[in-house]
Amino acid sequence: MAPRHQGTVAPWHHGTKAPRHRGAMAPRHLGAMAPRRRGAMALCHTGTMAPRQLGTQAPWHHSTVAPWHRGTQAPWHTGTMEPWHHSTVAHKHRGTMAPWHTGTVAPWHRVTQAPWHQGSLAHRLCGTIAPWHHGTVAHRHRGTMAPWHTGTVAPWHRGTQAPWHQGSLAPWRHGTKAPRDRGTMAPRKQGTAAPWHRGTMAPRHRGTMAPWHRGTMAQGHRGTKAPRHQCTVAP
């Protein structure tokens, strides 16, 4: 079920000879197992159930040899795992379990480095999970699980930067709080049922007042400290 090396043997077919006596054709680092019972099902061999290049290994079948010692046919960036804890989820390296090009990364595996600093080949960190708290949800980077351009951000993943500093793609009027000084909330249409702006519950000009808030004094007699346009209730 796998394009293995010529000198290797399926783990469940190998003999009882110790692995160090197999000769030069099947050295220990190729992923062959130590002696086991013949019926043991061991998914440990090089490239088992994975039609990758000769010498490479599926991340969940990799050997204990450090990836940077595997030679030129299987450099560590071709989908193998970095030496991490053995309980780590397998699909953490770039391109792993994904039908994309080797150099591309699944959107939910993006690195925390700024995309304009990743270079043209998206070097060795591309696709790995950044060293963060292990309880962190994976879809934490911008563009996560969203088919937008790399430079854009999903609306529900916007950062804490002031909205009016987010550039032309996300102006502050797209639902965020505008820099106001009257304690108002997000931008609303005039006439909404929110008691925070003059002209409350009335789609009139902001110089008018709701009829049930009008005072008994004529509007022209409010004096200079309560001009007409502030909608204050008469004394």
Secondary structure as UniProt FT lines:
FT   TURN            6..7
FT   HELIX           11..13
FT   HELIX           19..21
FT   TURN            24..25
FT   HELIX           28..30
FT   TURN            38..39
FT   TURN            46..49
FT   TURN            54..55
FT   HELIX           59..61
FT   HELIX           67..69
FT   TURN            76..77
FT   TURN            86..87
FT   TURN            91..92
FT   TURN            94..97
FT   TURN            102..103
FT   HELIX           107..109
FT   HELIX           115..117
FT   TURN            119..122
FT   TURN            124..127
FT   TURN            134..135
FT   TURN            139..140
FT   TURN            142..145
FT   TURN            150..151
FT   HELIX           155..157
FT   HELIX           163..165
FT   TURN            168..169
FT   TURN            172..175
FT   TURN            190..191
FT   TURN            195..196
FT   TURN            198..201
FT   TURN            206..207
FT   HELIX           211..213
FT   HELIX           219..221
FT   HELIX           228..230
//
